[in-house]
């Protein structure tokens, strides 16, 4: 039974909620382990079509657990903790299913990294995003600099990281870091936002996620070959036949991932 991650499945959505509210959902070793297990379980559940990741209490996540970091005394211990935390980020990116971060309160430090690792970000109007690493004399980790520089000019990234300033949900939305600002209850709004994923073709969605996430790693020729191979596969699926039939019958397609 999970202690640090609450899990429930409803209407094809796996709701995963980080559950250390007294520590603002700081990423401890135990919570990272439970989060990894919950993500993999949801990804393998045939009834789940999308995963929504949120936090209990007053914040999404305060980032790295400072009490844990304080106890790390040598390079092997630090590397083990860092690698485990990074595995959370890499798992979110590698899952076949889409992950949506539902952010309220603040997403600070590694919490900011986790939020941006998701495929989509929905934020409450009062949410704040903070690169707080330099406040304790370290650099951003868990891929945050890469995630930010993929979306923002270098000068903006340097300002945000160096100053440790708090970014409002509105500014994050205007900068393209947030897909939607929730109107009303955050999880209810996020579940409604997820409906286009639930209704969409699972196989095509899976390939879209991986192609986008690895676009910067592919040459033009490699990308063309990969697209052609994937499209050849998808054009022979039942979902493709259903999509075409629904188009001519002027109705909504019912995709089954087949």
Secondary structure, DSSP 8 states (H G I E B T S, - for coil): --SSEEEEEETTEEEEEE--GGGTT-B-HHHHHHHHHHHHHHHH-TT--EEEEEESTT-SB--B-HHHHHH--SHHHHHHHHHHHHHHHHHHHH-SSEEEEEE-SEEETHHHHHHHHSSEEEE-TT-EEE--GGGGT----TTHHHHHHTTS-HHHHHHHHHHT-EEEHHHHHHTTS-SEE-SSSHHHHHHHHTHHHHHS-HHHHHHHHHHHHTGGG--HHHHHHHHHHHHHHHTTSHHHHHHHHHHHTTS-------
